[in-house]
Amino acid sequence: MGGKGWGHDVMSAPNLSFRSVTKRFSSPQVTALEEVDLEMAAGSVTAVIGVSGSGKSTLLRLAGGLDDVTKGQILIGGKAPEKVRHSKEVGWMSQHPALLPWRTAAENIKLAQTFNPQPGRAMASPGELLGLVGLADFADAYPPALSGGMQQRVSLARTLAVRAPLWLMDEPFAALDELTRDSLAEEVIGLWAVDRPTVIWVTHHIGEAVKLADEIVVLTPSPGRVGSRFTIDLERPRDETSAAFQMIVRRARAILHGNPAIKPVEAAG
């Protein structure tokens, strides 16, 4: 999947900077994130893991310009998140496909392109995008007739539809079975390799994080802080059965559970 691009005018992937970012909510009063400092390289895939309530989705919403920081600053390619959002440079995917049931798979994708026009940027047709995610024969199918995994494939095609240089992925495979999750993860990396967007991938699944990411960021329980971060120095595609892969999974799990004996820097393999 995704072995060929469809042009060379895709926007350059941005780097991301979180500078002492704090996010507090007033009702109820809670500090979701506190003093988060992160640098994410352009074209990289960063997986964010942490227990429930550690602020993973909040971090994603702040990066997408959907919420404002309470303190600190976020820069995406030197621009504020809201400017990046308004210029349609963000692709968003969540665990809920959110497809319009009265529109076909192709029409759902076309709608994203209609409402997010990108002058000067080459666009693939809905049929081509569905082909990229293995659904070339389902362009005229309506979402209720598709399985959960197939609906997520349509959602992925819709995320790809405007060739955004930044992907924000909020546990997109959380509701899927293990085999479907693994298959889609392989496809995502193949599709990412076409244009090399910058990706933030929020997940509870440690194996998924190790399979996809260049770097893993572990957030602490509420309030969310950067507890540790480490690179994954394994070539893609990654063999989940290999000793090196399983060692990183074990170390990541130990870090997530607060094992002081594990040094994050060692988790690079």
Buried (B, 14 or more C-beta within 10 A) or exposed (E): BBEEEBEEEBBEBBBBBBBEBBBBEEEEEBBBBBBBEBEBBBBBBBBBBBBEBBBBBBBBBBBBBBBEBBEBEBBBBEBBBBEBBEEBBBBBBBBBBEBEEEBBBBBBBBBBBEEBEBEEBEBBBBBBBBBBBBBEEBBEBBBEEBEEBBBBBBBBBBBBBBBBBBBBBBBBBBBBEEEBBBBBBBBBBBBBEBBBBBBBBBBBBBBBBBBBBBBBBBBBBBBBBBBBBBBBEBEBEBEBEEEBBBBBBEBBBBBBEEEEEBEBEEBEE
